Amino acid sequence: MMNSDLDTTFSIEDVQETLDTETKRERIEVPAGEYVCEIKAPLPDVRQDAKGHNKLLMPIEISGNEALDGQWIFEAIYMNNQHDEAGKVKDGIGKRKVARYANALGLKKLSNLSELEGKYVKVDFGPNKNGYNEVREVSAFSAGAQVLTPPSTKETGEALPF
């Protein structure tokens, strides 16, 4: 079928009513576990941590988990912090984080974060050595792979700058 043959009829009787009835989801604390996630575009604004180091937030969206479907886990990607030693260390950590995703997708090199967008990976999310939950491991996603369900708990295109 050619694009000119595609029926693009789309009707919204009341745009405001449709917007008002949008499903509102409360953000919940994502428990430790293995999740299939879609890599999203980094949020457009550059943020700074308490020490003044620049970072982007790259969301990865949980998919295929009834309780957590659509929830985001954020990866802080530090960049452009070559003005001090601590910043250089954080930039290296940010680069390694991005490299884990690229490696899981089979990429040998990466020139733009947009190359990761829309791709699916499997992540192991859980506590780091300081007790804070983070993405600990990223691996290739296979549609036939078994994904573990987390234990039940209470609800609680940027260019690469390095």
DSSP file (Angstrom, degrees, kcal/mol; ACC not computed):
  #  RESIDUE AA STRUCTURE BP1 BP2  ACC     N-H-->O    O-->H-N    N-H-->O    O-->H-N    TCO  KAPPA ALPHA  PHI   PSI    X-CA   Y-CA   Z-CA
    1    1 A M              0   0    0      0, 0.0     2,-0.2     0, 0.0     5,-0.0   0.000 360.0 360.0 360.0 132.4    0.0    0.0    0.0
    2    2 A M    >>  -     0   0    0      1,-0.1     3,-1.5     4,-0.0     4,-0.6  -0.511 360.0-112.9 -84.9 156.4    1.4    3.4   -0.9
    3    3 A N  G >4 S+     0   0    0      1,-0.3     3,-0.9     2,-0.2    -1,-0.1   0.840 117.9  59.8 -57.9 -33.7    1.2    6.3    1.5
    4    4 A S  G 34 S+     0   0    0      1,-0.2    -1,-0.3     3,-0.0     0, 0.0   0.739 104.3  51.2 -68.4 -20.7   -1.3    8.1   -0.8
    5    5 A D  G <4 S+     0   0    0     -3,-1.5     2,-0.3     2,-0.1    -1,-0.2   0.563  85.6 109.2 -89.0 -10.1   -3.6    5.1   -0.4
    6    6 A L  S << S-     0   0    0     -3,-0.9     2,-0.7    -4,-0.6    -3,-0.0  -0.499  71.1-130.4 -72.9 128.7   -3.4    5.2    3.4
    7    7 A D        +     0   0    0     -2,-0.3    -1,-0.1     1,-0.1    -2,-0.1  -0.709  28.7 176.2 -80.5 113.5   -6.6    6.4    5.1
    8    8 A T        +     0   0    0     -2,-0.7     2,-0.2     2,-0.0    -1,-0.1   0.111  24.0 143.2-105.9  20.4   -5.6    9.1    7.5
    9    9 A T        +     0   0    0      2,-0.0     2,-0.4     1,-0.0    -2,-0.0  -0.427  20.0 168.7 -62.9 129.4   -9.1   10.1    8.7
   10   10 A F        -     0   0    0     -2,-0.2     2,-0.5     2,-0.0    -2,-0.0  -0.963  13.5-164.3-147.6 124.8   -8.9   10.9   12.3
   11   11 A S        +     0   0    0     -2,-0.4     2,-0.5     0, 0.0    -2,-0.0  -0.944  15.5 174.7-122.6 129.3  -11.7   12.5   14.3
   12   12 A I        -     0   0    0     -2,-0.5     3,-0.3     1,-0.1    -2,-0.0  -0.972  11.6-166.3-125.9 114.7  -11.8   14.2   17.7
   13   13 A E  S    S+     0   0    0     -2,-0.5     2,-0.4     1,-0.3    -1,-0.1   0.884  82.5  16.0 -69.4 -39.1  -15.1   15.8   18.4
   14   14 A D     >  -     0   0    0      1,-0.1     4,-2.2     2,-0.0    -1,-0.3  -0.864  63.2-170.2-141.1 101.8  -13.9   17.8   21.4
   15   15 A V  H  > S+     0   0    0     -2,-0.4     4,-2.4    -3,-0.3     5,-0.2   0.912  89.0  50.3 -59.8 -45.9  -10.2   18.3   21.8
   16   16 A Q  H  > S+     0   0    0      1,-0.2     4,-2.6     2,-0.2    -1,-0.2   0.907 110.0  50.0 -62.6 -41.8  -10.4   19.9   25.2
   17   17 A E  H  > S+     0   0    0      1,-0.2     4,-1.5     2,-0.2    -1,-0.2   0.902 110.4  51.0 -62.2 -40.2  -12.6   17.1   26.5
   18   18 A T  H  < S+     0   0    0     -4,-2.2    -2,-0.2     1,-0.2    -1,-0.2   0.914 112.0  46.6 -63.1 -42.9  -10.1   14.5   25.2
   19   19 A L  H >< S+     0   0    0     -4,-2.4     3,-1.3     1,-0.2    -2,-0.2   0.891 110.3  53.4 -65.1 -39.4   -7.3   16.3   26.9
   20   20 A D  H 3< S+     0   0    0     -4,-2.6    -1,-0.2     1,-0.3    -2,-0.2   0.781 107.5  51.1 -67.4 -27.0   -9.2   16.5   30.2
   21   21 A T  T 3< S+     0   0    0     -4,-1.5    -1,-0.3    -5,-0.2    -2,-0.2   0.321  78.9 135.2 -94.5   8.9   -9.9   12.8   30.2
   22   22 A E    <   -     0   0    0     -3,-1.3     2,-0.3     1,-0.1    -3,-0.1  -0.302  68.2-101.8 -56.8 137.6   -6.2   11.9   29.7
   23   23 A T        -     0   0    0      1,-0.1     2,-0.6     2,-0.0    -1,-0.1  -0.460  35.3-153.0 -65.7 124.9   -5.2    9.1   32.0
   24   24 A K        -     0   0    0     -2,-0.3     2,-0.4    -3,-0.1    -1,-0.1  -0.892  11.0-167.3-101.5 125.3   -3.3   10.5   34.9
   25   25 A R        -     0   0    0     -2,-0.6     2,-0.3     3,-0.0    -2,-0.0  -0.932  17.3-131.3-114.8 136.7   -0.8    8.1   36.5
   26   26 A E        -     0   0    0     -2,-0.4     2,-0.3     1,-0.1    -2,-0.0  -0.661  29.4-113.6 -82.0 137.5    0.8    8.6   39.8
   27   27 A R        -     0   0    0     -2,-0.3     2,-0.3   129,-0.1    -1,-0.1  -0.542  38.7-167.2 -70.6 132.0    4.6    8.1   39.8
   28   28 A I        -     0   0    0     -2,-0.3     2,-0.5    40,-0.1   127,-0.1  -0.843  29.9 -97.0-119.1 158.5    5.5    5.1   41.9
   29   29 A E        -     0   0    0     -2,-0.3   127,-0.3   125,-0.1    -2,-0.0  -0.621  40.2-131.2 -73.0 122.8    8.8    3.9   43.2
   30   30 A V        -     0   0    0     -2,-0.5     3,-0.1    42,-0.1    -1,-0.1  -0.655  22.9-135.8 -79.0 122.0   10.0    1.2   40.9
   31   31 A P        -     0   0    0      0, 0.0    94,-0.1     0, 0.0    -1,-0.0  -0.316  31.6 -83.4 -74.5 161.5   11.1   -1.9   42.9
   32   32 A A  S    S+     0   0    0     92,-0.1     2,-0.3    -2,-0.0    94,-0.2  -0.328  78.6 101.1 -59.8 144.0   14.2   -3.8   42.2
   33   33 A G  E    S-A  125   0A   0     92,-2.5    92,-3.0   117,-0.1     2,-0.5  -0.949  72.7 -68.2 164.2-179.0   13.9   -6.4   39.4
   34   34 A E  E     +A  124   0A   0    114,-0.4     2,-0.3    -2,-0.3    90,-0.2  -0.880  52.2 179.2-100.7 133.3   14.5   -7.2   35.7
   35   35 A Y  E     -A  123   0A   0     88,-2.4    88,-3.1    -2,-0.5     2,-0.5  -0.971  32.3-129.6-135.4 147.3   12.6   -5.1   33.2
   36   36 A V  E     -AB 122  63A   0     27,-0.5    27,-2.9    -2,-0.3     2,-0.3  -0.859  41.7-176.2 -88.6 128.9   12.2   -4.8   29.5
   37   37 A C  E     -AB 121  62A   0     84,-3.0    84,-2.4    -2,-0.5     2,-0.5  -0.956  27.5-136.9-133.7 147.7   12.5   -1.1   28.7
   38   38 A E  E     -AB 120  61A   0     23,-2.6    23,-2.9    -2,-0.3     2,-0.4  -0.892  28.7-126.1 -99.4 130.7   12.3    1.2   25.7
   39   39 A I  E     - B   0  60A   0     80,-2.8    79,-3.1    -2,-0.5    80,-0.3  -0.641  30.7-161.3 -77.6 127.2   15.0    3.8   25.5
   40   40 A K        -     0   0    0     19,-2.5     3,-0.1    -2,-0.4    76,-0.1  -0.562  28.8 -83.4-103.6 168.6   13.4    7.3   25.2
   41   41 A A        -     0   0    0     -2,-0.2    -1,-0.1     1,-0.1    73,-0.1  -0.475  56.2 -99.7 -67.8 141.1   14.9   10.6   24.0
   42   42 A P        -     0   0    0      0, 0.0    16,-0.2     0, 0.0    -1,-0.1  -0.270  46.0 -93.1 -58.6 149.0   16.8   12.5   26.8
   43   43 A L        -     0   0    0     14,-2.9    14,-0.3     1,-0.1    -3,-0.0  -0.390  38.6-121.5 -61.8 144.9   14.8   15.3   28.4
   44   44 A P  S    S+     0   0    0      0, 0.0     2,-0.4     0, 0.0    -1,-0.1   0.728  85.0  79.0 -69.6 -23.3   15.6   18.5   26.6
   45   45 A D  S    S-     0   0    0     12,-0.1     2,-0.4     1,-0.0    12,-0.4  -0.687  74.6-132.1 -94.3 139.2   16.9   20.5   29.5
   46   46 A V        -     0   0    0     -2,-0.4     2,-0.2    10,-0.1    10,-0.2  -0.711  28.6-160.0 -82.2 131.4   20.5   20.2   30.9
   47   47 A R  E     -C   55   0A   0      8,-3.0     8,-2.4    -2,-0.4     2,-0.4  -0.678   6.9-139.0-109.0 164.8   20.4   19.9   34.7
   48   48 A Q  E     -C   54   0A   0     -2,-0.2     6,-0.2     6,-0.2     2,-0.1  -0.971  10.9-138.0-124.5 141.9   23.1   20.5   37.3
   49   49 A D    >   -     0   0    0      4,-2.0     3,-2.1    -2,-0.4     6,-0.0  -0.231  45.3 -83.2 -83.2-177.3   23.8   18.4   40.3
   50   50 A A  T 3  S+     0   0    0      1,-0.3    -1,-0.1     2,-0.1    -2,-0.0   0.747 131.1  52.5 -60.8 -25.0   24.7   20.0   43.7
   51   51 A K  T 3  S-     0   0    0      2,-0.1    -1,-0.3    36,-0.0    36,-0.1   0.386 121.3-105.3 -92.7   2.8   28.4   20.4   42.7
   52   52 A G    <   +     0   0    0     -3,-2.1     2,-0.4     1,-0.3    -2,-0.1   0.658  69.4 147.9  84.5  16.5   27.4   22.2   39.5
   53   53 A H        -     0   0    0      1,-0.1    -4,-2.0    28,-0.0    -1,-0.3  -0.713  46.5-120.2 -89.6 136.8   28.1   19.3   37.1
   54   54 A N  E     +C   48   0A   0     -2,-0.4    25,-1.5    25,-0.3     2,-0.3  -0.449  37.8 166.2 -77.1 142.6   26.0   19.1   33.9
   55   55 A K  E     -CD  47  78A   0     -8,-2.4    -8,-3.0    23,-0.2     2,-0.3  -0.992  27.0-143.4-152.5 152.1   23.8   16.1   33.2
   56   56 A L  E     - D   0  77A   0     21,-2.5    21,-3.3    -2,-0.3     2,-0.6  -0.839  21.7-131.5-105.4 151.5   21.0   15.0   30.9
   57   57 A L  E     - D   0  76A   0    -12,-0.4   -14,-2.9    -2,-0.3    19,-0.2  -0.936  18.8-166.2-104.9 120.5   18.3   12.7   32.1
   58   58 A M  E     - D   0  75A   0     17,-2.9    17,-2.3    -2,-0.6     2,-0.2  -0.911  12.6-148.9-106.2 110.1   17.6    9.8   29.7
   59   59 A P  E     - D   0  74A   0      0, 0.0   -19,-2.5     0, 0.0     2,-0.4  -0.538   9.2-163.7 -78.9 143.6   14.4    8.0   30.5
   60   60 A I  E     -BD  39  73A   0     13,-2.6    13,-2.6   -21,-0.2     2,-0.5  -0.999  17.0-141.8-121.5 130.2   13.9    4.3   29.9
   61   61 A E  E     -BD  38  72A   0    -23,-2.9   -23,-2.6    -2,-0.4    11,-0.2  -0.796  11.8-125.4-101.7 125.5   10.3    3.2   29.9
   62   62 A I  E     -B   37   0A   0      9,-2.9     8,-2.9    -2,-0.5     2,-0.4  -0.445  32.9-171.1 -67.2 136.1    9.2   -0.1   31.4
   63   63 A S  E     +B   36   0A   0    -27,-2.9   -27,-0.5     6,-0.2     3,-0.1  -0.978  55.5  18.2-132.8 141.9    7.2   -2.2   29.0
   64   64 A G  S    S+     0   0    0     -2,-0.4     2,-0.6     1,-0.2    -1,-0.1   0.636  85.5 115.5  79.8  14.3    5.2   -5.4   29.3
   65   65 A N     >  -     0   0    0      1,-0.2     4,-2.3   -29,-0.1     3,-0.4  -0.960  56.4-150.9-118.3 112.7    4.8   -5.3   33.1
   66   66 A E  T  4 S+     0   0    0     -2,-0.6    -1,-0.2     1,-0.3     3,-0.1   0.866  94.1  40.4 -53.0 -45.1    1.2   -5.0   34.0
   67   67 A A  T  4 S+     0   0    0      1,-0.2    -1,-0.3     0, 0.0    -2,-0.0   0.803 129.9  27.0 -75.8 -29.2    1.8   -3.2   37.3
   68   68 A L  T >4 S+     0   0    0     -3,-0.4     3,-2.5     3,-0.1    -6,-0.3   0.342  79.0 142.9-118.7   5.2    4.6   -0.9   36.1
   69   69 A D  T 3< S+     0   0    0     -4,-2.3    -6,-0.2     1,-0.3     3,-0.1  -0.235  76.7  15.0 -53.1 127.7    4.0   -0.5   32.3
   70   70 A G  T 3  S+     0   0    0     -8,-2.9    -1,-0.3     1,-0.3     2,-0.1   0.281  91.0 133.5  91.1 -10.3    4.8    3.0   31.2
   71   71 A Q    <   -     0   0    0     -3,-2.5    -9,-2.9    -9,-0.1     2,-0.4  -0.464  49.4-132.9 -72.2 146.6    6.8    3.9   34.4
   72   72 A W  E     -D   61   0A   0    -11,-0.2     2,-0.4    -2,-0.1   -11,-0.2  -0.810  14.5-162.4-104.5 141.5   10.1    5.6   33.7
   73   73 A I  E     -D   60   0A   0    -13,-2.6   -13,-2.6    -2,-0.4     2,-0.5  -0.979  23.7-139.8-111.5 132.8   13.5    4.9   35.2
   74   74 A F  E     -D   59   0A   0     -2,-0.4     2,-0.5   -15,-0.2    61,-0.2  -0.812  10.4-159.2-101.7 133.6   15.9    7.8   34.7
   75   75 A E  E     -D   58   0A   0    -17,-2.3   -17,-2.9    -2,-0.5     2,-0.7  -0.944  16.5-140.3-103.4 124.2   19.6    7.5   33.8
   76   76 A A  E     -D   57   0A   0     -2,-0.5     2,-0.8   -19,-0.2   -19,-0.2  -0.772  16.8-165.1 -85.2 116.3   21.7   10.5   34.7
   77   77 A I  E     -D   56   0A   0    -21,-3.3   -21,-2.5    -2,-0.7     2,-0.2  -0.879   7.0-153.8-107.0 103.5   24.2   11.1   31.8
   78   78 A Y  E     +D   55   0A   0     -2,-0.8     2,-0.3    12,-0.4   -23,-0.2  -0.528  25.5 157.8 -77.2 142.0   26.9   13.5   32.9
   79   79 A M        +     0   0    0    -25,-1.5   -25,-0.3    -2,-0.2    84,-0.1  -0.987  44.9  29.5-159.7 159.7   28.6   15.4   30.1
   80   80 A N  S    S+     0   0    0     82,-0.3   -26,-0.2    -2,-0.3     3,-0.1   0.872  72.7 127.4  56.3  44.2   30.7   18.6   29.4
   81   81 A N    >   +     0   0    0      6,-0.3     3,-0.8     1,-0.1    10,-0.2  -0.254  17.0 127.6-120.9  44.2   32.2   18.7   32.9
   82   82 A Q  T 3   +     0   0    0      1,-0.2    -1,-0.1     5,-0.2     6,-0.1   0.385  47.7  90.7 -83.9   5.7   35.9   18.9   31.9
   83   83 A H  T 3  S+     0   0    0     -3,-0.1     2,-0.3     1,-0.1    -1,-0.2   0.636  95.6  19.4 -79.3 -14.0   36.5   22.0   34.2
   84   84 A D  S <> S-     0   0    0     -3,-0.8     4,-2.0     1,-0.1     5,-0.2  -0.972  80.6-107.8-149.4 166.4   37.5   19.9   37.2
   85   85 A E  H  > S+     0   0    0     -2,-0.3     4,-2.1     1,-0.2     5,-0.2   0.897 117.3  52.2 -63.2 -42.1   38.7   16.4   38.1
   86   86 A A  H  > S+     0   0    0      1,-0.2     4,-2.3     2,-0.2    -1,-0.2   0.887 109.9  50.9 -62.0 -37.7   35.4   15.3   39.7
   87   87 A G  H  > S+     0   0    0      2,-0.2     4,-2.6     1,-0.2    -6,-0.3   0.886 107.2  52.5 -66.1 -39.6   33.6   16.4   36.5
   88   88 A K  H  X S+     0   0    0     -4,-2.0     4,-1.9     2,-0.2    -1,-0.2   0.894 109.6  49.7 -63.2 -39.4   36.0   14.4   34.4
   89   89 A V  H  X S+     0   0    0     -4,-2.1     4,-2.0     2,-0.2    -2,-0.2   0.931 111.5  48.5 -63.7 -45.5   35.3   11.3   36.5
   90   90 A K  H  X S+     0   0    0     -4,-2.3     4,-2.7     1,-0.2   -12,-0.4   0.887 108.4  54.0 -63.8 -38.9   31.5   11.9   36.2
   91   91 A D  H  X S+     0   0    0     -4,-2.6     4,-2.5     1,-0.2    -1,-0.2   0.909 108.0  50.7 -59.9 -41.3   31.8   12.4   32.4
   92   92 A G  H  X S+     0   0    0     -4,-1.9     4,-2.2     2,-0.2    -2,-0.2   0.897 110.0  49.4 -62.9 -40.7   33.6    9.0   32.2
   93   93 A I  H  X S+     0   0    0     -4,-2.0     4,-2.2     2,-0.2    -2,-0.2   0.921 111.2  49.8 -63.6 -44.1   30.8    7.4   34.2
   94   94 A G  H  X S+     0   0    0     -4,-2.7     4,-2.2     1,-0.2    -2,-0.2   0.902 109.9  50.7 -60.5 -42.2   28.2    9.0   31.9
   95   95 A K  H  X S+     0   0    0     -4,-2.5     4,-2.3     1,-0.2    -1,-0.2   0.903 110.2  49.4 -63.3 -42.1   30.1    7.7   28.8
   96   96 A R  H  X S+     0   0    0     -4,-2.2     4,-1.8     2,-0.2    -1,-0.2   0.868 108.0  54.6 -66.3 -36.0   30.2    4.2   30.3
   97   97 A K  H  X S+     0   0    0     -4,-2.2     4,-1.2     2,-0.2     3,-0.2   0.951 111.3  44.0 -60.7 -48.4   26.5    4.2   31.0
   98   98 A V  H  X S+     0   0    0     -4,-2.2     4,-2.3     1,-0.2     3,-0.2   0.893 109.9  57.0 -63.7 -39.2   25.7    5.1   27.4
   99   99 A A  H  X S+     0   0    0     -4,-2.3     4,-2.8     1,-0.2    -1,-0.2   0.840 100.0  59.0 -62.3 -33.5   28.2    2.5   26.2
  100  100 A R  H  X S+     0   0    0     -4,-1.8     4,-2.0    -3,-0.2    -1,-0.2   0.913 109.0  44.2 -61.8 -41.5   26.3   -0.2   28.1
  101  101 A Y  H  X S+     0   0    0     -4,-1.2     4,-1.4    -3,-0.2    -2,-0.2   0.930 114.0  49.2 -68.3 -45.1   23.1    0.6   26.2
  102  102 A A  H  <>S+     0   0    0     -4,-2.3     5,-2.6     1,-0.2     3,-0.3   0.914 111.8  49.5 -60.1 -43.3   25.0    0.7   22.8
  103  103 A N  H ><5S+     0   0    0     -4,-2.8     3,-1.6     1,-0.2    -1,-0.2   0.906 107.3  53.8 -62.9 -43.0   26.7   -2.6   23.6
  104  104 A A  H 3<5S+     0   0    0     -4,-2.0    -1,-0.2     1,-0.3    -2,-0.2   0.794 109.3  50.1 -62.5 -27.4   23.4   -4.3   24.5
  105  105 A L  T 3<5S-     0   0    0     -4,-1.4    -1,-0.3    -3,-0.3    -2,-0.2   0.421 119.1-111.8 -91.0   0.7   22.0   -3.1   21.1
  106  106 A G  T < 5 +     0   0    0     -3,-1.6     2,-0.3     1,-0.3    -3,-0.2   0.654  64.2 151.8  80.9  15.2   25.1   -4.5   19.2
  107  107 A L      < -     0   0    0     -5,-2.6    -1,-0.3    -6,-0.2     3,-0.1  -0.611  33.9-164.6 -82.0 139.5   26.4   -1.1   18.2
  108  108 A K  S    S+     0   0    0     -2,-0.3     2,-0.3     1,-0.2    -1,-0.1   0.695  76.6   8.5 -93.1 -23.9   30.2   -0.8   17.7
  109  109 A K        -     0   0    0     -7,-0.1     2,-0.3    -6,-0.0    -1,-0.2  -0.962  63.7-155.8-150.3 164.4   30.2    3.0   17.9
  110  110 A L        +     0   0    0     -2,-0.3     3,-0.1    -3,-0.1   -11,-0.0  -0.989  17.0 170.5-147.2 131.9   27.8    5.8   18.6
  111  111 A S  S    S+     0   0    0     -2,-0.3    50,-1.1     1,-0.3     2,-0.3   0.517  73.4  27.7-118.4 -10.2   27.7    9.4   17.5
  112  112 A N  B >   -F  160   0B   0     48,-0.2     3,-1.9     1,-0.1    -1,-0.3  -0.981  66.4-131.8-154.0 137.6   24.3   10.6   18.7
  113  113 A L  G >> S+     0   0    0     46,-2.0     3,-2.0    -2,-0.3     4,-0.7   0.757 102.7  74.7 -61.0 -23.3   22.0    9.5   21.6
  114  114 A S  G 34 S+     0   0    0     45,-0.4    -1,-0.3     1,-0.3     3,-0.2   0.723  80.2  72.2 -63.6 -19.1   19.1    9.4   19.0
  115  115 A E  G <4 S+     0   0    0     -3,-1.9    -1,-0.3     1,-0.2    -2,-0.2   0.706  99.8  46.7 -67.0 -18.2   20.6    6.2   17.7
  116  116 A L  T X4 S+     0   0    0     -3,-2.0     3,-1.8    -4,-0.2   -77,-0.3   0.704  86.4 114.0 -92.7 -23.7   19.4    4.5   21.0
  117  117 A E  T 3< S+     0   0    0     -4,-0.7   -77,-0.2     1,-0.2     3,-0.1  -0.171  81.5  11.9 -57.8 137.0   15.9    6.0   20.9
  118  118 A G  T 3  S+     0   0    0    -79,-3.1    -1,-0.2     1,-0.3     2,-0.2   0.395  96.5 124.6  81.4  -3.3   13.0    3.6   20.5
  119  119 A K    <   -     0   0    0     -3,-1.8   -80,-2.8   -80,-0.3     2,-0.4  -0.584  55.1-130.7 -89.9 153.7   15.2    0.5   21.0
  120  120 A Y  E     +A   38   0A   0    -82,-0.2    21,-0.7    -2,-0.2     2,-0.3  -0.854  28.5 168.0-108.6 139.4   14.4   -2.1   23.7
  121  121 A V  E     -AE  37 140A   0    -84,-2.4   -84,-3.0    -2,-0.4     2,-0.5  -0.907  33.8-118.1-137.3 165.3   16.8   -3.6   26.2
  122  122 A K  E     -AE  36 139A   0     17,-2.8    17,-3.0    -2,-0.3     2,-0.4  -0.934  33.9-166.1-105.9 131.5   16.5   -5.7   29.3
  123  123 A V  E     -AE  35 138A   0    -88,-3.1   -88,-2.4    -2,-0.5     2,-0.7  -0.918  21.5-143.5-121.2 146.4   17.8   -4.0   32.5
  124  124 A D  E     -AE  34 137A   0     13,-2.5    12,-3.3    -2,-0.4    13,-1.2  -0.944  27.3-169.3-102.2 114.0   18.6   -5.2   36.0
  125  125 A F  E     +AE  33 135A   0    -92,-3.0   -92,-2.5    -2,-0.7    10,-0.2  -0.916  27.8 109.1-111.7 125.1   17.4   -2.5   38.3
  126  126 A G  E     - E   0 134A   0      8,-2.5     8,-2.6    -2,-0.5     2,-0.1  -0.975  63.0 -38.3-175.3-175.5   18.4   -2.6   42.0
  127  127 A P  E     - E   0 133A   0      0, 0.0     6,-0.3     0, 0.0     2,-0.1  -0.318  45.5-149.1 -69.1 139.5   20.4   -1.2   44.8
  128  128 A N    >   -     0   0    0      4,-2.3     3,-1.9    -2,-0.1     8,-0.0  -0.210  47.1 -76.8 -88.3-171.2   24.0    0.1   44.3
  129  129 A K  T 3  S+     0   0    0      1,-0.3    -1,-0.0     2,-0.1     0, 0.0   0.712 134.9  51.6 -65.1 -18.9   26.7    0.0   47.0
  130  130 A N  T 3  S-     0   0    0      2,-0.2    -1,-0.3     0, 0.0     3,-0.1   0.392 120.9-106.7 -96.4   2.2   25.1    3.0   48.7
  131  131 A G  S <  S+     0   0    0     -3,-1.9     2,-0.4     1,-0.3    -2,-0.1   0.456  77.8 129.7  90.3   0.5   21.6    1.4   48.7
  132  132 A Y        -     0   0    0     -6,-0.1    -4,-2.3    -5,-0.0    -1,-0.3  -0.735  62.0-115.3 -91.5 136.5   20.1    3.6   46.0
  133  133 A N  E     +E  127   0A   0     -2,-0.4     2,-0.3    -6,-0.3    -8,-0.1  -0.476  50.3 148.5 -69.8 137.2   18.3    1.8   43.1
  134  134 A E  E     -E  126   0A   0     -8,-2.6    -8,-2.5    -2,-0.2     2,-0.7  -0.952  57.9 -76.9-155.4 169.1   19.9    2.2   39.7
  135  135 A V  E     +E  125   0A   0     -2,-0.3   -10,-0.2   -10,-0.2     3,-0.1  -0.673  46.8 176.9 -74.0 115.9   20.3    0.3   36.5
  136  136 A R  E     +     0   0A   0    -12,-3.3     2,-0.3    -2,-0.7    -1,-0.2   0.780  62.7  12.5 -92.8 -30.7   23.0   -2.2   37.4
  137  137 A E  E     -E  124   0A   0    -13,-1.2   -13,-2.5     2,-0.0     2,-0.4  -0.998  57.9-158.9-150.2 144.7   23.2   -4.1   34.1
  138  138 A V  E     +E  123   0A   0     -2,-0.3     2,-0.3   -15,-0.2   -15,-0.2  -0.993  20.9 169.7-125.4 131.1   21.9   -3.7   30.6
  139  139 A S  E     -E  122   0A   0    -17,-3.0   -17,-2.8    -2,-0.4   -35,-0.1  -0.898  40.5 -78.3-137.3 167.8   21.5   -6.6   28.2
  140  140 A A  E     -E  121   0A   0     -2,-0.3     2,-0.5   -19,-0.2   -19,-0.2  -0.331  43.6-130.0 -64.4 144.1   20.0   -7.4   24.8
  141  141 A F        -     0   0    0    -21,-0.7     2,-0.4   -37,-0.2   -21,-0.1  -0.854  21.8-172.4 -98.6 130.7   16.3   -7.9   24.7
  142  142 A S    >   -     0   0    0     -2,-0.5     3,-2.2     1,-0.1   -21,-0.0  -0.990  25.9-136.8-120.2 130.1   14.9  -11.0   23.0
  143  143 A A  T 3  S+     0   0    0     -2,-0.4    -1,-0.1     1,-0.3    -2,-0.0   0.763 106.6  51.3 -57.5 -25.4   11.2  -11.3   22.5
  144  144 A G  T 3  S+     0   0    0      2,-0.1    -1,-0.3    -3,-0.0     2,-0.1   0.508  86.3 111.7 -89.6  -4.7   11.4  -14.9   23.6
  145  145 A A  S <  S-     0   0    0     -3,-2.2     2,-0.4     1,-0.1    -4,-0.0  -0.409  71.6-118.7 -73.6 144.6   13.4  -14.2   26.8
  146  146 A Q        -     0   0    0     -2,-0.1     2,-0.5     1,-0.0    -1,-0.1  -0.685  25.4-153.2 -81.6 130.9   11.7  -14.8   30.1
  147  147 A V        -     0   0    0     -2,-0.4     2,-0.2  -111,-0.0  -112,-0.1  -0.918  14.6-127.8-107.9 129.0   11.5  -11.7   32.2
  148  148 A L        -     0   0    0     -2,-0.5  -114,-0.4     1,-0.1     0, 0.0  -0.487  17.5-128.1 -75.7 142.2   11.4  -12.0   35.9
  149  149 A T        -     0   0    0     -2,-0.2     3,-0.1  -116,-0.1  -114,-0.1  -0.744  27.5-117.9 -88.1 135.6    8.6  -10.3   37.9
  150  150 A P        -     0   0    0      0, 0.0  -117,-0.1     0, 0.0     3,-0.1  -0.314  37.8 -90.5 -70.0 157.8    9.8   -8.2   40.7
  151  151 A P        -     0   0    0      0, 0.0     2,-0.1     0, 0.0  -119,-0.0  -0.366  52.3 -96.1 -64.8 148.3    8.7   -9.1   44.3
  152  152 A S        +     0   0    0     -3,-0.1     2,-0.3  -121,-0.0    -3,-0.0  -0.437  54.3 166.5 -70.0 137.9    5.5   -7.4   45.4
  153  153 A T        -     0   0    0     -2,-0.1     2,-0.1    -3,-0.1     3,-0.0  -0.872  40.7 -82.1-140.1 172.1    6.0   -4.2   47.3
  154  154 A K        -     0   0    0     -2,-0.3     2,-0.9     1,-0.1  -125,-0.1  -0.436  49.6-104.8 -74.7 153.7    3.9   -1.3   48.5
  155  155 A E              0   0    0      1,-0.2    -1,-0.1    -2,-0.1  -125,-0.1  -0.696 360.0 360.0 -69.4 116.7    3.2    1.5   46.0
  156  156 A T              0   0    0     -2,-0.9    -1,-0.2  -127,-0.3  -126,-0.1   0.230 360.0 360.0-111.7 360.0    5.3    4.1   47.1
  157        !              0   0    0      0, 0.0     0, 0.0     0, 0.0     0, 0.0   0.000 360.0 360.0 360.0 360.0    0.0    0.0    0.0
  158  157 A G              0   0    0      0, 0.0     2,-0.3     0, 0.0  -117,-0.0   0.000 360.0 360.0 360.0  68.1   18.3   13.7   19.7
  159  158 A E        -     0   0    0      1,-0.0   -46,-2.0   -47,-0.0   -45,-0.4  -0.640 360.0-120.7 -79.9 142.8   21.1   15.2   21.7
  160  159 A A  B     -F  112   0B   0     -2,-0.3   -48,-0.2   -48,-0.2    -1,-0.0  -0.489  37.6 -96.6 -71.6 148.5   24.5   14.9   20.2
  161  160 A L        -     0   0    0    -50,-1.1    -1,-0.1     1,-0.1   -82,-0.0  -0.546  33.9-157.7 -68.6 124.6   27.0   13.0   22.4
  162  161 A P              0   0    0      0, 0.0   -82,-0.3     0, 0.0    -1,-0.1   0.335 360.0 360.0 -90.8   9.2   28.9   15.7   24.2
  163  162 A F              0   0    0    -84,-0.1    -2,-0.1   -83,-0.1   -68,-0.0   0.421 360.0 360.0-122.8 360.0   32.0   13.6   25.1
